[in-house]
Amino acid sequence: MSKKLYDIISKVFSVQISEINDESSPETIESWDSFNGLILVDELESNFNIKFSISEIIDVKNVKDIKRHLNNHGVDLDE
C-alpha cells in the first residue's frame, strides 16, 4: 500500500484509510462522485507531479486502476 496515495484518497473523500483498498470505487465510497473524482485527479497530479490523460481519467473505476496509471507514469507506490 502507498501511504501517500491512501492519505490523498482519505482526505479527498473524507474516509478512514482503513476503509480504502484496491477495490474501493464510487460504488463503495459514497463521497466518490464526479466532482470529488476531479478533485482527486488534481490532488494526485499535484502530489505526484504527473498529468493524466482524459482517457486515463475515464478509465479509472477503482483504486487499483489509479495505482496502475500512477505506475505507468513512473510513480513508485512502494516508497
C-alpha positions in Angstrom: 0.0 0.0 0.0 1.1 3.5 -0.7 0.6 5.6 2.4 0.8 8.8 0.3 -1.9 7.6 -2.1 -4.2 6.4 0.6 -3.7 9.6 2.5 -4.8 11.6 -0.5 -7.8 9.4 -1.1 -8.8 9.6 2.5 -8.6 13.4 2.5 -10.5 13.9 -0.7 -13.3 11.5 0.1 -13.3 12.1 3.9 -13.0 8.4 4.7 -10.7 6.5 7.0 -7.7 4.9 5.5 -8.8 1.5 6.9 -11.9 1.8 4.5 -9.7 2.0 1.4 -8.5 -0.9 -0.6 -7.7 -1.8 -4.3 -11.4 -2.5 -4.9 -12.6 0.8 -3.4 -14.7 2.7 -6.0 -17.6 5.1 -6.4 -19.8 2.1 -5.6 -18.1 1.6 -2.2 -17.2 5.1 -1.2 -20.3 7.3 -1.0 -18.5 10.6 -1.4 -16.7 9.4 -4.6 -18.8 11.4 -7.1 -17.8 13.1 -10.3 -16.9 16.3 -8.6 -14.7 14.7 -5.9 -13.3 12.4 -8.6 -11.9 15.5 -10.3 -10.6 16.9 -7.1 -8.8 13.5 -6.6 -7.3 13.7 -10.1 -6.0 17.3 -9.3 -4.6 16.2 -5.9 -2.8 13.1 -7.5 -1.4 15.2 -10.3 -0.1 17.8 -7.9 1.3 15.4 -5.3 2.9 13.0 -7.7 3.9 15.7 -10.3 2.2 14.0 -13.2 -0.5 14.7 -15.7 -3.2 12.2 -16.5 -4.7 12.0 -20.0 -8.5 12.2 -20.4 -8.6 8.5 -21.4 -6.8 7.6 -18.2 -9.2 9.6 -16.1 -12.2 8.0 -17.8 -10.6 4.5 -17.4 -10.4 4.7 -13.6 -13.0 2.6 -11.9 -11.3 1.8 -8.6 -8.1 2.3 -6.6 -6.4 -0.5 -8.4 -6.8 1.5 -11.7 -5.3 4.6 -10.0 -2.3 2.6 -8.9 -1.8 1.2 -12.4 -1.9 4.6 -14.0 0.4 6.1 -11.4 2.8 3.2 -12.1 2.6 3.8 -15.8 3.7 7.4 -15.1 6.7 6.1 -13.2 5.4 6.7 -9.7 6.8 4.1 -7.2 4.0 3.3 -4.8 6.2 1.2 -2.5 8.0 4.3 -1.2 
